[in-house]
């Protein structure tokens, strides 16, 4: 599957906000956005023209898509699924994005970034309710229990995870680091997203 092979820090600078794509570096003073808050490129520091309504909507969609590490077709499919759900479409979209297995692994502190979480899931290191799931886009449900497989517990990454995470954990997840287990206690809410996002602009973009 096609993936971005360039600097992920450039994505944060392009969108003007932290997308937490570089693991612990994003929480330190080494963050590229903290050192260079302007867009990448030789004209990044130049005065920016006023963005059109379409441009604003596009940037918001790109911000969300890049943060969750999704290709356009997959992201658009998630939007269509959000439309079919009851309630506010924008909040439904964010809930589906947060409930992805790779995101749950990341938000639970069992991976340094969503990209790393996606790779770990792909390699079959996680179980959902006791069954191996190697699909990063798998949508978790309330009550699901995500655990690290027995054969994977001695990997250095997971040994370090047992010490806990300094990251603020979302209230909808109950994490037991000793057992390398995360339980989806409830469905995520709008306030649980860990970066600034205007989901209504994404809905407007696709509704054109």
C-alpha positions as CSV (number, residue, x, y, z in Angstrom):
1,X,0.0,0.0,0.0
2,X,1.3,3.5,-0.8
3,X,2.6,5.4,2.1
4,X,4.3,8.7,2.7
5,X,8.1,8.2,2.6
6,X,9.1,11.8,3.3
7,X,9.6,13.7,6.5
8,X,6.4,13.4,8.7
9,X,7.5,16.6,10.5
10,X,6.8,18.5,7.3
11,X,3.2,17.4,7.5
12,X,2.8,19.0,11.0
13,X,4.4,22.2,9.7
14,X,2.2,22.2,6.6
15,X,-1.0,21.8,8.7
16,X,0.2,24.2,11.4
17,X,-0.5,21.8,14.3
18,X,1.0,18.8,16.0
19,X,-0.3,15.6,14.5
20,X,1.8,13.4,16.8
21,X,3.4,11.4,14.0
22,X,6.9,11.1,15.5
23,X,6.3,9.5,18.8
24,X,7.9,10.9,21.9
25,X,9.7,13.6,19.9
26,X,6.4,15.4,19.4
27,X,6.2,15.9,23.2
28,X,9.7,17.3,23.5
29,X,11.5,20.5,22.6
30,X,12.9,18.7,19.5
31,X,9.5,18.9,17.8
32,X,10.1,20.5,14.4
33,X,6.9,22.6,14.7
34,X,8.2,24.2,17.9
35,X,11.4,25.1,16.2
36,X,10.0,26.1,12.8
37,X,6.3,26.9,13.0
38,X,6.2,28.1,9.4
39,X,5.0,25.9,6.4
40,X,7.9,23.9,4.7
41,X,9.5,25.2,1.5
42,X,11.4,28.3,0.6
43,X,8.3,30.4,0.7
44,X,7.1,29.1,4.0
45,X,7.9,32.4,5.8
46,X,6.4,34.5,3.2
47,X,3.0,36.2,3.9
48,X,0.3,33.7,3.1
49,X,-2.7,34.7,1.0
50,X,-6.1,34.4,2.5
51,X,-7.3,30.8,2.0
52,X,-10.5,30.1,0.1
53,X,-13.4,28.3,1.7
54,X,-12.5,25.2,-0.3
55,X,-8.9,25.5,0.7
56,X,-9.8,25.7,4.4
57,X,-12.0,22.6,4.1
58,X,-9.3,20.7,2.2
59,X,-6.6,21.5,4.8
60,X,-8.8,20.2,7.6
61,X,-9.5,17.0,5.8
62,X,-5.8,16.5,5.0
63,X,-5.0,17.2,8.7
64,X,-7.3,14.4,9.9
65,X,-6.2,12.0,7.2
66,X,-2.5,12.5,7.8
67,X,-2.9,12.3,11.6
68,X,-4.6,8.9,11.4
69,X,-2.3,7.7,8.6
70,X,-5.0,6.9,6.1
71,X,-5.1,7.0,2.3
72,X,-7.8,9.1,0.6
73,X,-10.0,6.1,-0.5
74,X,-10.0,4.6,3.0
75,X,-10.7,8.0,4.7
76,X,-13.6,8.7,2.3
77,X,-15.1,5.3,3.1
78,X,-15.0,6.1,6.8
79,X,-16.8,9.4,6.0
80,X,-19.5,7.4,4.2
81,X,-19.9,5.0,7.1
82,X,-20.2,8.0,9.5
83,X,-23.1,9.4,7.4
84,X,-25.0,6.1,7.9
85,X,-24.8,6.3,11.7
86,X,-27.3,8.1,13.8
87,X,-26.3,11.5,15.3
88,X,-24.0,14.2,14.1
89,X,-21.9,13.1,11.1
90,X,-18.8,15.0,12.1
91,X,-18.7,13.5,15.6
92,X,-19.5,10.1,14.1
93,X,-16.5,10.4,11.8
94,X,-14.2,11.3,14.7
95,X,-15.5,8.4,16.8
96,X,-14.9,5.9,14.0
97,X,-11.3,7.3,13.5
98,X,-10.6,7.0,17.3
99,X,-12.0,3.4,17.4
100,X,-9.6,2.1,14.8
101,X,-7.5,-0.6,16.3
102,X,-4.2,1.1,15.4
103,X,-5.4,4.3,17.1
104,X,-6.5,2.4,20.2
105,X,-3.1,0.8,20.5
106,X,-1.4,4.2,20.2
107,X,-3.8,6.0,22.5
108,X,-3.4,3.2,25.1
109,X,0.4,3.9,25.2
110,X,1.3,0.5,23.7
111,X,3.0,2.2,20.7
112,X,5.0,5.4,20.3
113,X,3.0,6.6,17.3
114,X,0.0,5.6,15.2
115,X,2.4,4.5,12.4
116,X,4.2,2.2,14.8
117,X,0.9,0.9,16.1
118,X,-0.3,0.2,12.6
119,X,2.9,-1.8,11.9
120,X,2.6,-3.8,15.2
121,X,-1.1,-4.7,14.4
122,X,-0.1,-5.7,10.9
123,X,2.5,-8.1,12.3
124,X,-0.1,-9.8,14.5
125,X,1.1,-8.7,17.9
126,X,-2.4,-7.9,19.3
127,X,-5.4,-9.9,20.3
128,X,-9.0,-8.5,20.5
129,X,-11.1,-10.5,22.9
130,X,-8.6,-13.3,22.7
131,X,-8.5,-13.6,18.9
132,X,-5.6,-12.3,16.8
133,X,-6.5,-9.2,14.7
134,X,-4.0,-7.9,12.2
135,X,-6.2,-5.3,10.5
136,X,-5.3,-1.8,11.6
137,X,-8.6,-0.4,10.4
138,X,-10.6,-2.8,12.6
139,X,-13.3,-0.8,14.5
140,X,-13.3,-1.7,18.2
141,X,-16.5,-1.8,20.2
142,X,-17.4,-0.9,23.7
143,X,-16.3,-3.7,26.0
144,X,-13.5,-5.0,23.6
145,X,-10.3,-6.1,25.4
146,X,-7.1,-5.5,23.5
147,X,-4.0,-7.5,24.7
148,X,-0.5,-8.1,23.5
149,X,-0.1,-11.7,22.3
150,X,1.8,-14.1,24.6
151,X,4.6,-14.7,22.1
152,X,5.1,-10.9,21.8
153,X,5.4,-9.9,25.4
154,X,9.2,-10.3,25.5
155,X,9.8,-7.8,22.8
156,X,11.7,-4.8,24.2
157,X,9.1,-2.4,23.1
158,X,6.4,-4.1,25.2
159,X,8.8,-4.6,28.1
160,X,9.2,-0.9,28.2
161,X,5.5,-0.4,27.9
162,X,5.0,-2.2,31.2
163,X,6.6,0.7,32.9
164,X,3.6,2.8,31.9
165,X,3.3,5.9,29.7
166,X,3.7,9.6,30.5
167,X,1.2,10.3,27.9
168,X,-2.3,11.4,29.0
169,X,-4.6,8.5,28.4
170,X,-8.1,9.0,27.1
171,X,-10.9,8.4,29.7
172,X,-12.7,5.9,27.4
173,X,-9.8,3.5,27.7
174,X,-8.8,1.5,30.8
175,X,-5.2,0.4,30.5
176,X,-3.4,-2.2,32.6
177,X,0.3,-1.8,31.7
178,X,1.4,-4.8,33.9
179,X,-0.8,-7.1,31.8
180,X,-0.3,-5.1,28.6
181,X,-4.1,-4.9,28.3
182,X,-6.5,-2.1,27.2
183,X,-10.2,-2.2,27.6
184,X,-12.6,0.0,25.7
185,X,-14.8,1.1,28.6
186,X,-16.9,3.5,26.5
187,X,-17.1,5.0,23.1
188,X,-14.9,8.1,22.5
189,X,-16.4,11.5,22.6
190,X,-15.7,14.7,20.6
191,X,-13.5,16.0,23.5
192,X,-11.2,12.9,23.4
193,X,-9.5,13.8,20.1
194,X,-5.8,14.7,21.0
195,X,-5.3,17.4,18.4
196,X,-7.2,20.5,17.2
197,X,-9.7,19.6,14.4
198,X,-12.9,21.1,12.9
199,X,-14.7,18.1,11.8
200,X,-17.6,20.2,10.3
201,X,-15.2,21.4,7.6
202,X,-14.5,17.8,6.6
203,X,-18.2,17.1,6.2
204,X,-18.6,20.3,4.2
205,X,-15.7,19.3,1.9
206,X,-17.2,15.9,1.0
207,X,-20.7,17.4,0.8
208,X,-19.7,19.8,-2.1
